[in-house]
């Protein structure tokens, strides 16, 4: 196999992977939120690191802030600040929409994790163990 063939196969693999991952994320009809979701989906597989705020590596709130900032929607930096920002409202799980933020208490008394709803009971987030992934809201 020559170099050109290998490059063509790699390019095809990347295109297929991009198509597969983008199909996991719904669209809303709101261009700004769809842009947030597109940005989030394009970062699937990015590594996790504490205090990460760039595509080199993200923590959960750095990832969410980065995705929203690409649509000129500025959010506070930490998950706790996001949760408290502008009097956020609790929403019934059945009413969650793509682009909504979901917050978690992962072992303490306060909010300690955040992700972005992508539809179908799933959210995208920067996981400490796997980096940027899509996870079911039903997972423990």
Secondary structure, 3 states (H helix, E strand, C coil): CCHHHHHHHHHHHHHHHHHHHHCCCCCCCCHHHHHHHHHHHHCCCCCECCCCEECCEECHHHHHHHHHHCCCCCCCCCHHHHHHHHHCCCCCHHHCCCCCEEEECCCCCCCCEEEEEEECCEEEEEECCCEEEEEECCCC
